[in-house]
Amino acid sequence: MVLVVEDEGLIRLAAVQIAEEAGYEALEAANADEAIRLLEARVDIALVFTDVHMPGTMDGIKLVHYIRRRWPPVRLMVASGVAVLSESDLPSGASFFRKPYMDHAIADEMKRLLR
């Protein structure tokens, strides 16, 4: 199961579609608070693909660090059209993509992380 966390509805829908076309079931959340509620309620989420800038109590960077501490096996992918991140900004093993990203690059990384 892939969890897409993105506050922009059209971008979130497109990312869910990428995950589904890659062969995965997908859930969606509009912010970190919704994502955490889903992670707490389910045991089948294997990958979180999140935007950096979102409304709510935490941004995508804080969210992926929180997920890594609380649910270490969950794979992490981060995207941003504004922020430029280095590896040291993200938890170990997390992938970063600049927006606009290529759909096939996201699907390929999902497959790599979930194999």
C-alpha positions as CSV (number, residue, x, y, z in Angstrom):
1,M,0.0,0.0,0.0
2,V,1.3,3.5,-0.9
3,L,0.2,6.6,1.0
4,V,0.3,9.8,-1.0
5,V,0.5,13.0,1.1
6,E,-0.1,16.2,-0.9
7,D,-2.2,19.2,-0.1
8,E,-2.9,20.1,-3.8
9,G,-5.8,17.9,-4.9
10,L,-4.9,17.5,-8.6
11,I,-1.3,16.7,-7.8
12,R,-2.4,14.2,-5.1
13,L,-4.8,12.6,-7.6
14,A,-2.1,12.3,-10.2
15,A,0.3,10.8,-7.7
16,V,-2.3,8.2,-6.6
17,Q,-2.8,7.4,-10.3
18,I,1.0,6.9,-10.8
19,A,1.0,4.4,-7.8
20,E,-2.0,2.5,-9.1
21,E,-0.7,2.3,-12.6
22,A,2.5,0.9,-11.1
23,G,0.4,-1.9,-9.6
24,Y,0.0,-0.6,-6.0
25,E,-3.1,0.2,-4.0
26,A,-3.0,3.8,-2.9
27,L,-4.4,5.9,0.0
28,E,-4.3,9.7,0.1
29,A,-4.0,12.3,2.7
30,A,-4.1,16.1,2.3
31,N,-1.6,16.8,5.2
32,A,0.7,15.2,7.8
33,D,-2.0,14.9,10.4
34,E,-4.2,12.9,8.1
35,A,-1.2,10.7,7.1
36,I,-0.4,9.9,10.7
37,R,-4.0,9.0,11.4
38,L,-3.9,6.6,8.5
39,L,-0.5,5.1,9.5
40,E,-1.9,4.6,13.1
41,A,-5.0,2.9,11.8
42,R,-3.4,0.6,9.2
43,V,-0.6,-1.9,9.1
44,D,-0.4,-2.3,5.3
45,I,1.2,1.0,4.4
46,A,4.7,0.2,2.9
47,L,5.6,3.5,1.3
48,V,4.8,7.2,1.9
49,F,5.2,9.7,-0.9
50,T,4.9,13.2,0.4
51,D,5.2,16.8,-0.6
52,V,7.4,19.1,1.5
53,H,5.2,22.2,1.9
54,M,1.8,21.5,3.4
55,P,-0.6,23.1,5.9
56,G,-1.0,21.6,9.3
57,T,1.2,20.8,12.3
58,M,4.2,19.6,10.3
59,D,5.7,19.8,6.8
60,G,6.8,16.8,4.7
61,I,10.4,16.9,6.1
62,K,9.2,16.6,9.7
63,L,6.7,14.0,8.6
64,V,9.3,11.7,7.0
65,H,11.5,12.0,10.1
66,Y,8.5,11.2,12.3
67,I,7.6,8.2,10.2
68,R,11.2,6.9,10.2
69,R,11.3,7.0,14.0
70,R,7.8,5.5,14.6
71,W,7.5,3.1,11.6
72,P,11.1,2.3,10.5
73,P,10.2,-0.2,7.8
74,V,8.1,2.3,5.8
75,R,9.8,3.5,2.7
76,L,9.9,7.2,2.1
77,M,9.7,9.4,-1.0
78,V,9.7,13.2,-0.9
79,A,8.8,15.8,-3.6
80,S,9.0,19.5,-3.8
81,G,8.8,22.2,-6.4
82,V,10.2,24.8,-4.0
83,A,12.6,23.2,-1.6
84,V,16.0,21.9,-2.6
85,L,17.1,19.2,-0.2
86,S,20.3,17.3,0.4
87,E,20.6,13.8,1.6
88,S,21.3,15.1,5.1
89,D,17.9,16.8,5.3
90,L,16.1,13.4,4.9
91,P,16.1,10.2,6.9
92,S,18.4,7.4,5.6
93,G,17.0,5.7,2.5
94,A,14.5,8.4,1.6
95,S,14.3,9.5,-2.0
96,F,13.9,13.1,-3.2
97,F,12.2,14.4,-6.4
98,R,12.0,17.9,-7.7
99,K,8.6,18.9,-9.1
100,P,7.6,18.7,-11.8
101,Y,8.7,15.1,-11.8
102,M,8.4,12.5,-14.5
103,D,5.7,9.9,-13.8
104,H,7.9,7.0,-14.8
105,A,10.6,8.2,-12.4
106,I,8.2,8.1,-9.5
107,A,6.8,4.7,-10.5
108,D,10.3,3.3,-11.0
109,E,11.4,4.4,-7.6
110,M,8.3,3.0,-6.0
111,K,9.1,-0.4,-7.6
112,R,12.7,-0.2,-6.5
113,L,11.8,0.7,-2.9
114,L,9.1,-1.9,-2.6
115,R,10.8,-4.9,-4.2
